[in-house]
Amino acid sequence: MRFSWLLSGVLGVAGSLLIAVSAEAGTLQSWRFNSVENRLVFTTDEGVQPRAQLIADPTRLVIDLPGISLGRSTTRQNGSGGIREIRVGQVDAQTTRIVIELMPGYTLDP
């Protein structure tokens, strides 16, 4: 399943999600961030309903993928523009977490 999150202009969050629920645990097959389009794309082998929240100090968008296993150690990617860093890790046995940390002074208007 492929998901796309778009962080537009002033990093306002907009997304296009295909949502499906599955009883079996899936895996995060791939992810990438396109800094030109401010777009995060991730692919899972099972349906998932992402949960997103905005957390302050430092400002970061946290996307949990319940029922999805990462299958590897935490990955970090330096950002550009208003994004400081992107991290992908396993928050617990059943949840993969993607964290998009913003540069100081950047905010999101969900």
VOPAGU-2260 file (C-alpha; in pm, 1 decimal, decimal comma):
REM VOPAGU-2260
SITE   aa  ch    i         X         Y         Z
SITE  MET   A    0       0,0       0,0       0,0
SITE  ARG   A    1     135,7     341,2     -82,9
SITE  PHE   A    2      75,3     656,0     117,4
SITE  SER   A    3     166,2    1011,0      39,2
SITE  TRP   A    4     191,3    1300,6     284,6
SITE  LEU   A    5     233,0    1648,4     142,2
SITE  LEU   A    6     382,3    1930,3     346,1
SITE  SER   A    7     290,5    2235,0     139,3
SITE  GLY   A    8     425,7    2593,3     114,9
SITE  VAL   A    9     446,0    2696,6     479,1
SITE  LEU   A   10     447,5    2330,1     567,2
SITE  GLY   A   11      71,7    2308,6     615,3
SITE  VAL   A   12      -8,6    1941,8     628,1
SITE  ALA   A   13    -221,1    1790,3     357,1
SITE  GLY   A   14    -232,3    1424,9     272,3
SITE  SER   A   15    -376,1    1171,7      42,3
SITE  LEU   A   16    -421,1     836,4     211,0
SITE  LEU   A   17    -547,1     500,9      99,3
SITE  ILE   A   18    -679,6     346,0     417,4
SITE  ALA   A   19    -741,3     -20,5     483,3
SITE  VAL   A   20    -751,4    -219,9     803,9
SITE  SER   A   21    -582,4    -555,5     840,9
SITE  ALA   A   22    -561,3    -800,5    1130,4
SITE  GLU   A   23    -212,0    -919,3    1035,1
SITE  ALA   A   24     103,3    -725,6    1112,7
SITE  GLY   A   25     266,9    -575,8     807,1
SITE  THR   A   26     604,8    -422,7     737,8
SITE  LEU   A   27     723,6     -85,2     618,7
SITE  GLN   A   28     874,7    -174,1     282,9
SITE  SER   A   29    1011,8     167,3     185,4
SITE  TRP   A   30     994,1     538,8     254,8
SITE  ARG   A   31    1139,4     851,9     100,2
SITE  PHE   A   32    1109,4    1225,5     143,0
SITE  ASN   A   33    1112,7    1453,0    -161,2
SITE  SER   A   34    1240,4    1791,0     -36,8
SITE  VAL   A   35    1148,8    1968,5    -361,8
SITE  GLU   A   36     780,2    1876,9    -327,5
SITE  ASN   A   37     783,8    1846,4      54,5
SITE  ARG   A   38     629,6    1502,6      13,1
SITE  LEU   A   39     673,9    1193,6     227,4
SITE  VAL   A   40     589,1     865,3      55,3
SITE  PHE   A   41     588,8     532,1     234,2
SITE  THR   A   42     489,2     182,5     125,5
SITE  THR   A   43     362,2     -99,4     346,9
SITE  ASP   A   44     280,1    -457,6     255,0
SITE  GLU   A   45     -44,9    -448,2     456,6
SITE  GLY   A   46    -320,2    -193,2     498,8
SITE  VAL   A   47    -263,9      65,4     769,9
SITE  GLN   A   48    -449,7     360,6     916,0
SITE  PRO   A   49    -180,8     618,8    1002,6
SITE  ARG   A   50    -225,5     835,5    1312,5
SITE  ALA   A   51     -65,2    1179,6    1301,1
SITE  GLN   A   52      -8,1    1434,6    1575,2
SITE  LEU   A   53     179,3    1761,1    1602,7
SITE  ILE   A   54     412,6    1793,7    1902,7
SITE  ALA   A   55     588,8    2111,2    2020,6
SITE  ASP   A   56     938,9    2189,5    2154,1
SITE  PRO   A   57    1083,9    2109,5    1908,1
SITE  THR   A   58     797,7    2116,4    1658,6
SITE  ARG   A   59     756,7    1780,3    1491,0
SITE  LEU   A   60     495,2    1587,7    1300,6
SITE  VAL   A   61     466,8    1234,3    1438,7
SITE  ILE   A   62     305,8     967,6    1220,9
SITE  ASP   A   63     236,8     630,0    1382,8
SITE  LEU   A   64     173,6     323,6    1168,3
SITE  PRO   A   65      -9,5      75,4    1396,1
SITE  GLY   A   66      28,7    -290,2    1302,9
SITE  ILE   A   67     341,3    -216,3    1098,4
SITE  SER   A   68     690,0    -344,5    1180,3
SITE  LEU   A   69    1003,8    -165,1    1063,9
SITE  GLY   A   70    1222,0    -475,0    1056,0
SITE  ARG   A   71    1547,1    -278,0    1094,8
SITE  SER   A   72    1709,0     -20,0    1320,5
SITE  THR   A   73    1606,4     345,4    1338,3
SITE  THR   A   74    1684,3     544,8    1024,1
SITE  ARG   A   75    1767,5     915,9    1018,2
SITE  GLN   A   76    1776,0    1150,3     720,8
SITE  ASN   A   77    1884,2    1513,5     729,0
SITE  GLY   A   78    1619,1    1749,5     600,9
SITE  SER   A   79    1637,6    2073,8     408,8
SITE  GLY   A   80    1446,3    2399,9     404,4
SITE  GLY   A   81    1211,4    2397,7     701,2
SITE  ILE   A   82    1274,3    2033,7     788,5
SITE  ARG   A   83    1561,4    1954,9    1023,0
SITE  GLU   A   84    1546,9    1575,5    1026,6
SITE  ILE   A   85    1328,4    1275,5     948,6
SITE  ARG   A   86    1347,1     966,9    1169,8
SITE  VAL   A   87    1183,3     628,7    1118,7
SITE  GLY   A   88    1184,9     377,2    1403,5
SITE  GLN   A   89     994,4     109,4    1593,3
SITE  VAL   A   90     811,9     274,2    1886,0
SITE  ASP   A   91     681,5     -60,9    2018,4
SITE  ALA   A   92     643,2    -417,5    1890,1
SITE  GLN   A   93     337,5    -327,7    1681,0
SITE  THR   A   94     398,3      33,5    1574,5
SITE  THR   A   95     641,7     203,3    1338,1
SITE  ARG   A   96     684,4     578,7    1390,0
SITE  ILE   A   97     789,2     844,8    1139,4
SITE  VAL   A   98     898,6    1176,3    1292,0
SITE  ILE   A   99     943,4    1490,1    1081,8
SITE  GLU   A  100    1126,3    1745,9    1296,0
SITE  LEU   A  101    1098,8    2107,0    1182,9
SITE  MET   A  102    1365,4    2376,0    1201,8
SITE  PRO   A  103    1335,3    2626,1    1488,8
SITE  GLY   A  104    1083,1    2895,9    1401,8
SITE  TYR   A  105     884,7    2680,3    1157,4
SITE  THR   A  106     532,2    2586,7    1252,9
SITE  LEU   A  107     249,2    2386,4    1102,3
SITE  ASP   A  108    -110,8    2496,6    1077,6
SITE  PRO   A  109    -304,7    2169,8    1072,7
